[in-house]
Amino acid sequence: MDQRFEGVPDALFIPLWARIEVSKRFPELLFDQRALALEPALAGHALASTTSEFNLLSSAVRAHVMDAMAEDFIAAHGLSTLIVLGCGLDAASSRIDGRGSVFFELDLPDVIAYRRQVLGEDPDEHLIAHDLFDLAWTDAVPHDKPILIYAAGVFQYFDDERIVSLMQDLRRIFPGAELIFDAVDSRGLRYAERYVEKTGNASAAMHFALDDAAAFAEKAGVTLIAREPFFGDALRLLKGKIGLYTRISMQVCDRQGRLKVIRVKL
């Protein structure tokens, strides 16, 4: 593996590897040129032998659904500000048609340092090296345009009370903004934990599960706009191209509400 990635937390590689593999195998679902450019640097990583087709697609489908929601927001509101929480090595700004919108991408200082080294920084990106829960970072974000907050694969690593408190703080600071995030139910969280452990990242404990989106929105004091299942669009786009186990797993997850993307108004 490329020395640029030495010391990078393994949890950053899981969605990156998924975007690379899906971009090669199923570009009609997700195509991420900046992720593909990093493929040679990941040669030899264990993810190549431990990641199933279903797990690859789960991570990429999340990006597909959330990117579409972001583009819907921009289409409805025009020039916007997008805040990407826990951006990691995901260059969502290069996939989303922002129509001139500006992206503020936030993560811990060591992650932002890795990101700058391997991905650089595009003109429409502003990288913020800061703790998500220390809200001093919000001072760097202007309030002159409609705001969408985008959190992919982030909230699962924190407990419910911290997420509720964060949403309440963001509502106070960015009133009227919208937030999109992904969530799993209680059973799905246990499965996700086992998968992360299988990749060798046993230290990344997961806590946040969402069984009832409406009840959670009421608790957080936000307005539920949409609760989208993960796999409906993917099943249509990839019909006849994925394995039987993958297809059945997708159908079960959607039917049982195992995985979903939530959109709320703060």
Helices and strands as residue ranges (DSSP letters): G 3-5, G 10-12, H 13-25, H 33-36, G 39-42, H 47-50, H 53-77, E 81-85, H 92-95, E 102-107, H 109-119, E 125-129, G 135-140, E 147-151, G 155-157, H 160-173, E 178-184, H 186-198, H 213-220, E 223-229, H 232-237, H 244-256, E 259-265
